[in-house]
């Protein structure tokens, strides 16, 4: 693997820049800059941000971003997958959830079978009684039955058109700062770091996917209604919001 850490550090020092000056210019936190120069990529908040930080830092130092391809391959090689899992994840809770999902499908299938059986016998008795009533009310021979001239009216056709009213997400950074990535209707529209006191609003027709590098610092509002914080300080959280469907 290319020693990209030394290359970044040497380029910075040759320009006489301190870590604090680089942080101010690039908006990348000092600890992440130091981690890249020391090739401690596990400190970075996930592969997505590692790629973005490395490319932005390389461009800032006038280094060809292609030189970091080996580092990017290393990040995606799967060697650090376990390091990217948030420490707050409870493995026991994951196991319990998997067992619950396993039993959910047989239980749902049994419930459907019971509903079909109940529906069958219920409607069978209803139609039996209906036939008996019609036989008794059938006009006798020689009588003019008004039932023969009855016009059957069709029930109005229901309009099942689905209207999507759209989705609007507002991100308010309350404290500290957070790296944020936003994709609207499948298209990446924003990726960068937002400081405390700043806010961003995004609107989509179908869905909005957000990734927060510091979930404990960002308040999320969905369609004007606050849903609070999606995680704790320093936690990386990815969440998709879909437009409400109106029948």
C-alpha positions in Angstrom: 0.0 0.0 0.0 1.3 3.5 -0.9 2.4 5.4 2.3 -0.1 8.1 1.7 0.2 9.2 5.3 3.8 10.4 5.0 3.0 11.9 1.6 0.2 14.0 3.1 2.3 15.0 6.1 5.3 16.0 4.0 3.1 18.0 1.6 1.5 19.9 4.5 4.8 20.6 6.2 6.4 21.7 3.0 3.8 24.4 2.7 4.3 25.4 6.4 0.8 24.6 7.4 -0.3 23.5 10.9 -3.0 21.0 11.6 -5.2 23.8 12.9 -4.7 25.8 9.7 -5.7 22.8 7.6 -8.7 22.2 9.8 -9.9 25.8 9.2 -9.4 25.7 5.4 -10.7 22.2 4.7 -13.4 22.0 7.5 -12.0 18.5 8.3 -11.6 18.0 12.0 -8.0 18.0 13.3 -8.2 14.5 14.7 -9.2 13.1 11.3 -6.4 15.0 9.6 -3.9 13.5 12.1 -5.5 10.0 11.6 -5.0 10.2 7.8 -1.3 11.3 8.2 -0.8 8.4 10.6 -2.8 6.0 8.4 -5.1 5.2 11.3 -8.2 5.0 9.0 -10.2 3.2 11.6 -10.5 6.5 13.4 -12.4 8.0 10.4 -16.3 7.7 10.6 -16.7 4.9 8.1 -15.5 4.2 4.5 -17.7 6.8 2.9 -16.1 9.6 4.9 -12.6 8.1 4.6 -12.8 8.4 0.8 -14.2 11.9 1.0 -11.6 13.1 3.6 -8.7 11.6 1.7 -9.7 13.1 -1.6 -10.4 16.5 -0.2 -7.2 16.6 1.7 -5.2 15.4 -1.3 -6.7 18.1 -3.5 -6.0 20.8 -0.9 -2.3 19.8 -0.8 -2.2 19.6 -4.7 -1.7 15.9 -4.6 -3.2 13.8 -7.4 -6.2 12.0 -5.8 -5.4 8.9 -8.0 -2.4 8.3 -5.7 -4.8 7.3 -2.9 -6.5 4.5 -4.9 -4.5 1.9 -3.0 -5.7 3.3 0.3 -9.3 3.3 -0.9 -9.0 -0.4 -2.0 -7.6 -1.2 1.5 -10.6 0.5 3.1 -13.0 -1.6 0.9 -11.0 -4.8 1.3 -13.2 -5.9 4.2 -10.3 -5.9 6.7 -11.8 -3.1 8.8 -15.5 -4.0 8.5 -15.7 -4.9 12.2 -14.1 -1.6 13.1 -16.9 0.3 11.4 -19.6 -1.3 13.4 -20.8 1.2 16.1 -19.8 0.2 19.6 -23.4 0.8 20.8 -24.7 -2.2 18.8 -25.8 -5.0 21.1 -25.0 -8.4 19.5 -27.5 -10.1 21.9 -30.2 -7.8 20.7 -29.4 -8.6 17.1 -29.7 -12.3 17.8 -33.0 -11.9 19.6 -34.4 -9.8 16.7 -33.3 -12.5 14.2 -35.1 -15.2 16.2 -38.3 -13.0 16.3 -38.2 -12.4 12.6 -37.7 -16.2 12.0 -41.0 -17.0 13.9 -42.8 -14.0 12.5 -43.3 -15.6 9.0 -44.9 -18.9 10.2 -47.2 -17.0 12.6 -48.3 -14.7 9.8 -49.0 -17.6 7.5 -51.1 -19.4 10.2 -53.1 -16.2 10.8 -53.8 -15.9 7.0 -55.0 -19.5 6.9 -57.3 -19.0 9.8 -58.8 -15.8 8.2 -59.4 -17.6 4.9 -61.1 -20.6 6.6 -63.4 -18.2 8.7 -64.2 -16.2 5.6 -65.1 -19.3 3.6 -67.5 -20.8 6.1 -69.0 -17.4 6.9 -69.8 -16.5 3.3 -71.0 -20.1 2.6 -73.7 -19.8 5.2 -74.7 -16.4 3.9 -75.1 -17.5 0.3 -77.1 -20.6 1.5 -79.5 -18.4 3.2 -79.6 -16.0 0.3 -80.6 -18.8 -2.1 -83.4 -20.0 0.2 -84.9 -16.5 0.3 -84.8 -16.1 -3.5 -86.6 -19.5 -4.0 -89.4 -18.4 -1.7 -89.8 -15.0 -3.4 -89.7 -16.5 -7.0 -93.0 -15.5 -8.8 -95.5 -18.3 -9.5 -96.4 -19.4 -13.0 -98.8 -17.0 -14.7 -97.8 -14.0 -12.5 -95.9 -11.1 -13.8 -92.8 -11.0 -11.8 -91.2 -7.6 -11.5 -87.9 -9.2 -10.7 -87.4 -10.1 -14.3 -87.2 -6.4 -15.3 -84.9 -5.5 -12.5 -81.8 -3.6 -13.7 -78.6 -4.6 -12.0 -76.5 -1.5 -11.2 -72.8 -1.8 -11.1 -71.0 -0.5 -8.1 -68.9 2.6 -8.9 -65.3 1.8 -9.7 -63.0 2.9 -7.0 -60.1 5.2 -7.9 -57.0 3.6 -6.5 -54.7 6.2 -7.9 -51.8 6.7 -5.5 -50.8 10.3 -4.9 -47.4 11.0 -3.4 -47.3 14.3 -1.6 -43.5 14.4 -1.3 -41.1 14.5 1.7 -39.2 17.4 3.3 -36.3 16.9 5.7 -34.6 19.7 7.7 -31.3 19.1 9.5 -30.4 21.5 12.3 -26.9 21.2 13.8 -27.4 22.0 17.5 -23.9 21.6 18.9 -20.4 20.6 17.8 -20.4 19.8 14.1 -21.3 16.9 11.9 -20.4 15.4 8.5 -23.6 15.0 6.5 -24.4 13.1 3.2 -27.8 13.5 1.5 -29.3 11.7 -1.5 -32.7 12.9 -2.8 -34.7 10.5 -5.0 -31.6 8.4 -5.6 -29.3 11.4 -6.5 -26.5 12.6 -4.3 -27.2 16.3 -3.6 -25.0 17.2 -0.6 -21.9 15.9 1.2 -19.9 18.0 3.6 -19.5 19.2 7.2 -22.0 21.5 8.9 -21.1 23.6 12.0 -23.2 24.2 15.1 -26.0 26.7 14.5 -26.3 25.9 10.7 -29.2 24.1 9.1 -30.0 22.5 5.7 -33.4 21.6 4.2 -34.0 19.1 1.4 -37.2 18.2 -0.5 -37.9 15.1 -2.6 -40.8 13.6 -4.5 -40.3 10.0 -3.3 -37.5 9.6 -0.7 -34.5 11.2 1.0 -31.5 9.2 2.3 -29.4 10.9 5.0 -26.1 9.8 6.6 -25.0 11.6 9.8 -21.4 11.4 11.0 -22.3 12.8 14.4 -26.0 11.9 14.9 -26.0 13.3 18.5 -25.5 16.8 17.2 -28.2 17.0 14.5 -31.9 17.5 15.1 -34.0 16.1 12.3 -37.4 17.5 11.2 -39.6 15.4 8.9 -42.3 17.4 7.0 -42.0 20.2 9.6 -42.3 17.9 12.6 -39.2 17.4 14.8 -38.3 13.7 15.4 -35.3 14.6 17.6 -31.8 13.1 17.3 -31.3 9.8 15.4 -28.3 8.7 17.6 -25.7 9.7 20.1 -22.7 11.9 19.9 -20.1 10.6 17.5 -22.4 7.8 16.2 -22.7 7.3 12.5 -26.4 6.9 11.5 -28.0 6.3 8.1 -31.8 6.7 7.7 -34.2 6.8 4.7 -37.4 8.9 4.8 -40.1 8.1 2.2 -43.0 10.3 1.1 -46.3 9.5 2.7 -48.6 7.6 0.4 -52.2 8.8 0.1 -54.9 6.5 -1.4 
